[in-house]
Amino acid sequence: MAAKKDPAAKRRPTERDGDISWQAQKSAMTRDRILDAAINCFIELGYTNVTTAKVAQSAGVSRGAMLHHFPSKTELIQAAVEYLHDKLLEDYTRRIGEIPASLTGAARRRAGIRAYWDYLNGDLFTVYNELSFASRTDPELRAILESSQQVFEQHVLECNGTLFTEWLATGDRFLLAMDVSRFMMEGMASSRLMTDREARVERLIDYLCDRLEEIFKEGGSTAIGRHSST
């Protein structure tokens, strides 16, 4: 009688398995190379000037390889935006993580504001900003960005919680202060053609940092108190 096979026994790897594993790695590497090229094309050419042919040329892959991974421009853009979103998270987390642990209190919070400003002026956020403007007339792009933005905002909120631990318990006041900081600084980052930009930005950052410290010392009769529940 034939011996019964042990159902828990694992099949031994074969050379064919190794070939499949290598092919999967090679395919993933090609895909990432295409997405990196797409981001670089966004940076160098602007979103409206990017085509699948230009991305393929930048990535150094054939048209067949491009179509294998991304059969349409829509699929390429969606994957590139999601890839960009991951890179933005990595960039923001890295900048926050580089703040010296020795900094505490107001100095640490000021360093956080500065890290966010540097992040807003990096190539990755500049591309994201351009995509946001382009999405005004591109419903598909807008839907992609809206989905990724929700995830990113939650991540930023969690990171800010490590920088502003003293203020976390203030509820709406904390959220309102974060929104004031975000929209003010993103507006500043978008205003690249203003005269004497560097000096004006430095003055506004100093003002914002000092204002944040004041906000959490003010009573309920102030503007921040009237527009928050705590």
Secondary structure in CASP SS format (residue, H / E / C, confidence):
PFRMAT SS
TARGET T0000
AUTHOR 0000-0000-0000
METHOD secondary structure of the structure
MODEL  1
M C 1.00
A C 1.00
A C 1.00
K C 1.00
K C 1.00
D C 1.00
P C 1.00
A C 1.00
A C 1.00
K C 1.00
R C 1.00
R C 1.00
P C 1.00
T C 1.00
E H 1.00
R H 1.00
D H 1.00
G H 1.00
D H 1.00
I H 1.00
S H 1.00
W H 1.00
Q H 1.00
A H 1.00
Q H 1.00
K H 1.00
S H 1.00
A H 1.00
M H 1.00
T H 1.00
R H 1.00
D H 1.00
R H 1.00
I H 1.00
L H 1.00
D H 1.00
A H 1.00
A H 1.00
I H 1.00
N H 1.00
C H 1.00
F H 1.00
I H 1.00
E H 1.00
L H 1.00
G C 1.00
Y H 1.00
T H 1.00
N H 1.00
V C 1.00
T C 1.00
T H 1.00
A H 1.00
K H 1.00
V H 1.00
A H 1.00
Q H 1.00
S H 1.00
A H 1.00
G C 1.00
V C 1.00
S C 1.00
R H 1.00
G H 1.00
A H 1.00
M H 1.00
L H 1.00
H H 1.00
H H 1.00
F C 1.00
P C 1.00
S C 1.00
K H 1.00
T H 1.00
E H 1.00
L H 1.00
I H 1.00
Q H 1.00
A H 1.00
A H 1.00
V H 1.00
E H 1.00
Y H 1.00
L H 1.00
H H 1.00
D H 1.00
K H 1.00
L H 1.00
L H 1.00
E H 1.00
D H 1.00
Y H 1.00
T H 1.00
R H 1.00
R H 1.00
I H 1.00
G H 1.00
E C 1.00
I C 1.00
P C 1.00
A C 1.00
S C 1.00
L C 1.00
T C 1.00
G H 1.00
A H 1.00
A H 1.00
R H 1.00
R H 1.00
R H 1.00
A H 1.00
G H 1.00
I H 1.00
R H 1.00
A H 1.00
Y H 1.00
W H 1.00
D H 1.00
Y H 1.00
L H 1.00
N C 1.00
G C 1.00
D H 1.00
L H 1.00
F H 1.00
T H 1.00
V H 1.00
Y H 1.00
N H 1.00
E H 1.00
L H 1.00
S H 1.00
F H 1.00
A H 1.00
S H 1.00
R H 1.00
T H 1.00
D C 1.00
P H 1.00
E H 1.00
L H 1.00
R H 1.00
A H 1.00
I H 1.00
L H 1.00
E H 1.00
S H 1.00
S H 1.00
Q H 1.00
Q H 1.00
V H 1.00
F H 1.00
E H 1.00
Q H 1.00
H H 1.00
V H 1.00
L H 1.00
E H 1.00
C H 1.00
N H 1.00
G H 1.00
T H 1.00
L H 1.00
F C 1.00
T H 1.00
E H 1.00
W H 1.00
L H 1.00
A H 1.00
T H 1.00
G C 1.00
D H 1.00
R H 1.00
F H 1.00
L H 1.00
L H 1.00
A H 1.00
M H 1.00
D H 1.00
V H 1.00
S H 1.00
R H 1.00
F H 1.00
M H 1.00
M H 1.00
E H 1.00
G H 1.00
M H 1.00
A H 1.00
S H 1.00
S C 1.00
R C 1.00
L C 1.00
M C 1.00
T C 1.00
D C 1.00
R H 1.00
E H 1.00
A H 1.00
R H 1.00
V H 1.00
E H 1.00
R H 1.00
L H 1.00
I H 1.00
D H 1.00
Y H 1.00
L H 1.00
C H 1.00
D H 1.00
R H 1.00
L H 1.00
E H 1.00
E H 1.00
I H 1.00
F C 1.00
K C 1.00
E C 1.00
G C 1.00
G C 1.00
S C 1.00
T C 1.00
A H 1.00
I H 1.00
G H 1.00
R H 1.00
H C 1.00
S C 1.00
S C 1.00
T C 1.00
END
